[in-house]
Amino acid sequence: MATPHPSARHVEAFLEMLAAERGASANTLAAYNRDLAQCASFLARRARALHDATGDDLVAFLADMARAGMAPRTSARRLSALRQFFRFLAGEGVRDVDPTSTLDGPRRGRTLPKILDEADVDRLLAAAHARPGPAGLRLAALVELAYATGLRVSELVSLPLAAVARDPRLMVVRGKGGRERMVPLGDAAREAVRAWLAVRESGKEAVHEQPWLFPGYARGHLTRHRFAQMLKMLASGAGLDPAKVSPHVLRHAFATHLVARGADLRAVQQMLGHADISTTQIYTHVLDERLRKLVQEAHPLARARPPGRPPAG
């Protein structure tokens, strides 16, 4: 039986550590294995084993990916896999020096979230309230709640019926990691929920045994996928581009509109359930970008003038 290459043994030990100590998923382990295999294949052409790679070897690998047109996000993920692998080797005493310690990652531009302006949200809400019957009342409650609270779609569709018991002005939401937070409910959202509850318990919408505010047609709550589909159909009926409307876009709209109206960033962080304020700060960048575009498009001094012509006035 052939003896496994030392690098292969080190990669296997690294992946076992990720699974046992960090609870890495099968998908994560497979992605890391592919990333390390690609680097090992590149280094083999330089007559170098993966576990013996130098900083110059890894710089060459990153440069090769860039020349091949690799997206910065993908390159950054591969560099992250390499960093963790070589830190593991250093911790195990296989390497004295971590060759990734001096490497700079590829620059990734900040991706600003897509948002709807307030007029677009008004059109979406009006279209939802115009839908007839119990299905229309359910959709109106979903959209009003999504925009009024900024809940993640998974939090919204899995709201228990108990969350809106006694028509609360503050709703307790269980978010990521089981952390609970308080989210205020405005009058429009509360009224939409009351209207939905009135029909939820009657006729063929009766689901007394279901603990969810928005039960699905099978056992369990409405799915994230189904709500996203409903939202896109609603956007089309409201004259909006369905590609620009999603549950997450409504969450972004909630936060951006609050910040634009002077809401405290810490309060917005708490309502969104962000663990770190830096995640919430993206919404200040959204506003900065919108102001920049406004100046460029609307301010007379920002428009190009023929050479030599002074500004008017």
C-alpha positions in Angstrom: 0.0 0.0 0.0 1.4 3.4 -1.0 2.2 5.8 1.8 0.2 9.0 1.7 2.1 12.1 0.8 3.0 14.2 4.0 1.0 17.1 2.7 -2.1 14.9 2.2 -1.7 13.7 5.8 -1.5 17.2 7.1 -4.6 18.3 5.1 -6.5 15.3 6.4 -5.5 16.2 10.0 -6.5 19.8 9.4 -9.9 18.9 8.1 -10.5 16.5 11.0 -9.6 19.3 13.4 -12.1 21.7 11.7 -14.9 19.0 11.9 -14.2 18.0 15.5 -13.2 21.3 17.2 -15.1 23.9 15.1 -18.1 21.9 13.9 -17.4 22.7 10.3 -20.1 21.5 7.9 -19.5 19.0 5.1 -19.8 21.8 2.5 -17.1 23.8 4.3 -14.8 20.9 4.6 -15.2 20.1 0.9 -14.6 23.7 -0.1 -11.4 23.9 2.0 -10.2 20.6 0.6 -10.7 21.9 -2.9 -8.9 25.2 -2.1 -5.9 23.4 -0.6 -5.8 20.9 -3.5 -5.7 23.7 -6.0 -2.7 25.3 -4.2 -1.0 22.0 -3.9 -1.4 21.4 -7.7 0.1 24.8 -8.5 3.0 24.2 -6.1 3.7 20.8 -7.6 4.6 22.6 -10.8 7.2 24.4 -8.8 8.5 21.2 -7.3 7.3 22.3 -3.9 5.0 20.4 -1.4 2.1 22.2 0.1 3.2 21.9 3.7 6.7 23.3 2.7 5.4 26.4 0.8 7.1 29.7 1.3 5.6 33.1 1.3 6.9 33.7 -2.2 5.2 30.4 -3.3 1.9 31.6 -2.0 2.3 35.1 -3.5 2.9 33.4 -6.9 -0.2 31.2 -6.4 -2.4 34.3 -5.6 -0.9 36.1 -8.6 -1.7 33.1 -10.8 -5.3 33.2 -9.7 -5.6 36.9 -10.4 -4.2 36.4 -13.9 -6.8 33.6 -14.5 -9.5 36.1 -13.7 -10.4 34.7 -10.3 -13.0 36.9 -8.5 -11.5 38.7 -5.5 -14.1 37.1 -3.2 -13.1 33.6 -4.3 -9.4 34.5 -4.0 -10.0 35.8 -0.5 -11.7 32.6 0.5 -8.8 30.5 -0.7 -6.3 32.7 1.1 -8.5 32.2 4.3 -8.2 28.5 3.9 -4.4 28.7 3.5 -4.1 31.0 6.5 -6.0 28.5 8.7 -4.1 25.5 7.3 -0.6 27.0 8.0 -1.7 28.3 11.4 -2.7 24.7 12.2 0.7 23.4 11.0 2.5 26.0 13.1 0.4 25.1 16.1 1.2 21.4 15.6 4.9 22.1 15.3 5.1 21.1 11.7 6.2 24.6 10.7 8.3 27.1 12.6 7.0 30.1 10.6 3.6 30.7 9.1 4.2 31.7 5.5 0.8 33.5 5.2 1.6 36.0 8.1 2.9 38.6 5.7 0.4 38.1 2.9 -2.2 40.8 1.9 -5.5 39.6 0.8 -7.1 40.7 -2.5 -9.0 43.9 -2.2 -12.8 43.5 -2.2 -15.0 46.4 -2.9 -17.7 47.1 -0.4 -21.0 45.9 -1.7 -23.8 48.2 -0.7 -27.2 46.6 0.0 -30.0 47.1 -2.5 -32.8 49.2 -1.1 -36.2 50.6 -2.1 -37.0 54.2 -1.5 -40.0 55.2 0.6 -42.3 55.7 -2.4 -41.5 52.2 -3.7 -42.3 50.7 -0.3 -45.6 52.7 -0.2 -46.5 51.2 -3.6 -45.7 47.7 -2.4 -47.8 48.1 0.7 -50.7 49.6 -1.2 -50.6 46.6 -3.6 -50.6 44.2 -0.7 -53.6 45.8 0.9 -55.4 45.7 -2.4 -55.2 41.9 -2.6 -58.6 40.4 -1.8 -59.6 37.7 0.7 -57.7 35.9 3.4 -54.6 35.4 1.2 -54.5 39.2 0.7 -54.7 39.8 4.4 -51.9 37.4 5.1 -49.7 39.0 2.5 -50.4 42.5 3.8 -49.5 41.4 7.4 -46.3 39.8 6.1 -45.2 42.9 4.2 -46.2 45.3 6.9 -44.3 43.3 9.5 -41.2 42.9 7.3 -40.9 46.6 6.7 -42.0 47.7 10.2 -39.5 45.4 12.0 -36.6 44.6 9.7 -36.8 41.0 10.7 -34.8 38.4 8.9 -37.0 36.4 6.6 -36.4 33.3 8.6 -37.5 35.1 11.8 -40.6 36.6 10.1 -42.0 33.3 8.6 -41.3 31.4 11.8 -43.0 33.9 14.2 -45.0 32.0 16.8 -48.6 33.0 17.3 -47.7 33.8 20.9 -45.4 36.7 19.7 -48.4 38.8 18.8 -50.7 37.7 21.6 -52.5 40.7 23.3 -51.7 43.0 20.4 -48.2 44.0 21.7 -46.4 47.3 21.0 -43.1 45.4 21.6 -42.5 42.0 20.1 -40.0 39.5 21.4 -38.0 37.9 18.6 -35.6 35.0 18.8 -32.8 35.5 16.3 -29.4 34.0 15.5 -27.8 31.9 18.2 -31.1 31.9 20.1 -30.6 35.5 21.2 -33.8 37.3 22.0 -34.4 41.0 21.2 -37.3 43.4 21.5 -38.7 44.9 18.3 -41.3 47.7 18.4 -44.5 47.3 16.3 -46.1 50.4 14.7 -49.9 50.9 14.4 -50.0 49.9 10.7 -48.3 46.6 11.3 -50.4 45.9 14.4 -53.6 46.6 12.4 -52.5 44.3 9.5 -51.8 41.5 12.0 -55.2 42.0 13.7 -56.9 41.7 10.3 -55.0 38.6 9.4 -55.7 37.0 12.8 -59.4 37.6 12.4 -59.5 35.3 9.3 -56.8 32.9 10.4 -59.1 31.3 12.9 -62.1 31.0 10.5 -63.2 29.1 7.5 -60.6 27.0 5.6 -57.8 29.1 7.1 -58.5 27.5 10.5 -55.3 26.1 11.9 -56.0 26.0 15.6 -53.4 23.3 16.2 -50.6 25.3 14.5 -48.4 27.4 16.7 -47.2 29.7 13.9 -48.5 33.2 13.0 -48.1 32.3 9.3 -48.8 28.6 9.0 -48.1 26.9 5.7 -50.5 24.7 3.8 -48.7 21.6 5.0 -47.7 21.2 8.6 -45.1 23.8 9.6 -44.9 27.5 8.9 -44.8 29.4 5.6 -41.4 28.9 3.9 -38.8 31.5 3.1 -38.9 30.5 -0.5 -42.7 30.9 -0.7 -42.7 34.4 0.8 -40.0 35.5 -1.6 -42.1 34.2 -4.5 -45.2 36.1 -3.2 -43.1 39.3 -2.8 -41.9 39.2 -6.4 -45.4 38.6 -7.7 -46.6 41.5 -5.6 -43.7 43.8 -6.9 -44.7 43.0 -10.4 -48.3 44.0 -9.7 -47.1 47.2 -8.1 -45.1 48.2 -11.1 -41.8 47.5 -9.5 -38.9 45.4 -10.9 -39.3 42.0 -9.2 -35.6 41.4 -9.5 -35.0 44.4 -7.1 -37.5 43.2 -4.5 -36.9 40.5 -1.9 -37.5 39.9 1.8 -33.9 41.0 2.5 -34.4 44.2 0.5 -37.3 45.1 2.8 -35.0 44.6 5.8 -32.4 46.9 4.2 -35.2 49.5 3.4 -36.3 49.4 7.1 -32.8 50.1 8.3 -31.9 52.7 5.7 -35.1 54.7 6.1 -34.6 54.8 9.9 -31.0 56.0 9.6 -32.0 58.6 7.0 -34.6 60.0 9.4 -32.0 60.3 12.2 -32.4 57.1 14.1 -29.6 56.2 16.5 -27.4 53.6 14.9 -27.2 51.6 18.2 -31.0 51.4 18.3 -31.1 50.2 14.7 -28.4 47.6 15.5 -30.5 46.3 18.3 -33.6 46.0 16.2 -31.8 44.3 13.4 -30.2 41.8 15.8 -26.6 42.6 14.6 -23.9 41.4 16.9 -21.5 44.0 15.8 -22.2 47.7 15.1 -19.8 47.6 12.1 -22.5 45.5 10.3 -25.1 48.2 10.9 -22.8 51.0 9.7 -23.2 49.8 6.1 -26.4 51.8 6.1 -24.5 55.1 6.6 -22.5 54.2 3.5 -25.7 53.6 1.6 -26.8 57.2 2.4 -23.4 58.6 1.6 -23.6 57.0 -1.8 -27.1 58.3 -2.4 -26.0 61.8 -1.5 -23.0 61.6 -3.8 -25.2 60.6 -6.7 -27.7 63.3 -5.8 -25.0 66.0 -6.0 -23.6 64.6 -9.2 -27.0 64.4 -10.9 -28.8 67.4 -9.6 -26.3 70.1 -8.6 -25.6 72.6 -11.4 -21.9 72.9 -10.5 -21.5 69.1 -10.9 -22.6 69.1 -14.5 -19.9 69.3 -17.1 -19.3 72.7 -18.8 -17.5 73.5 -22.1 -13.8 74.3 -21.5 -13.2 77.9 -20.7 -16.8 78.7 -19.8 -17.2 80.1 -16.3 -20.0 78.8 -14.1 -23.3 80.7 -14.4 -24.2 83.3 -11.8 
